[in-house]
Amino acid sequence: MFERSPLILLIEDDPVFRRLMVTYLELWGARVIEVDNGDEGIGLAGKQAPDLVLINLLLAAPSGIEVIACLKQCYPALPVIAISARLKMVDVARALRAGAEDYLIKPIRNWRQVFDVMAACLGSSPRRIWGELNEHLAFFRRDDVAASRLSRDLRQRPERDLGGWHLSWRQSTPWLLAEYIRLDQDLLLLLAEFDPLSMDTPVVMALMPLLLHEPRRQHQSGSLLNHPGRTLEYINRLILDTGLNCRMNLALYRLQANSNKVVLANGGMAGNDWLARCDAGPLGAGTFSASQLSYPCSFPFDLTLHGGFGGEIQLTARHGVS
């Protein structure tokens, strides 16, 4: 259940899916305004002041992308979540560029994930920070004092418990990202550094969790996430498919709990000889073939990685934490 009763504007022209979505929203305690076209949705956004908008990207004119752009221009603080039956990274990138905070794929099978996405957008979500950063990035480039203040405010030293794992990390710049996925008893770490001078960097950083959606879905069939090298190639291909002009350095580590081994693949990060031996080069520059290496490790597992843009991330992973 939502902590309060948010007002949700649902813009969806599929009556069956709209009814299903309304049922879940009301079950979670939300108040819902439902419309089937973008023009009416834009008008109600101004009159009703909703807390969040859910919108189908494949609306007839005006399209979902056009409606998102209009809403974000008129109401920059209003969070918008795009919904589409097409899993194409080009569509995802366009929605995020237009100002959407997140992206849901139909048909929806995991409604708990939908609730979590909406709760994050209604609260203080990192994705909302990156959306605002993308809008004002040109200003921060011109103003060194403001840019320094922003970097200080965004720098995080998070810790996270993940059912048997405890992660803690420090990063030297806000252009570093740490993502993690539980793989049965193992843990996959994604550590990336982004180009601070690229206008598309905030979009790609917001896009990164979505890039892992399909590998996570396929995990039960034993593909992709079980092979960091193939996962690295997959992420690089999706970055290229979006058409975003952004370079990034990325290393993937799979920490194997039962065998005390780590399997890694590297795309441009530095820090030890193992990384150098399997470095496929930065992502976003072109296609490449990624190799992977395996070596023994012990826990706690400590990492210090450096990227080509001057950033540093220090991470510690502990296993056996309840």
Helices and strands as residue ranges (DSSP letters): E 7-11, H 15-27, E 31-35, H 38-48, E 52-56, H 64-74, E 80-84, H 89-98, E 102-105, H 111-122, H 126-142, H 144-154, E 159-161, E 164-171, E 176-183, E 186-194, H 201-211, H 213-218, G 219-221, H 228-242, E 248-256, E 261-267, H 273-277, E 293-296, E 301-306, E 312-321
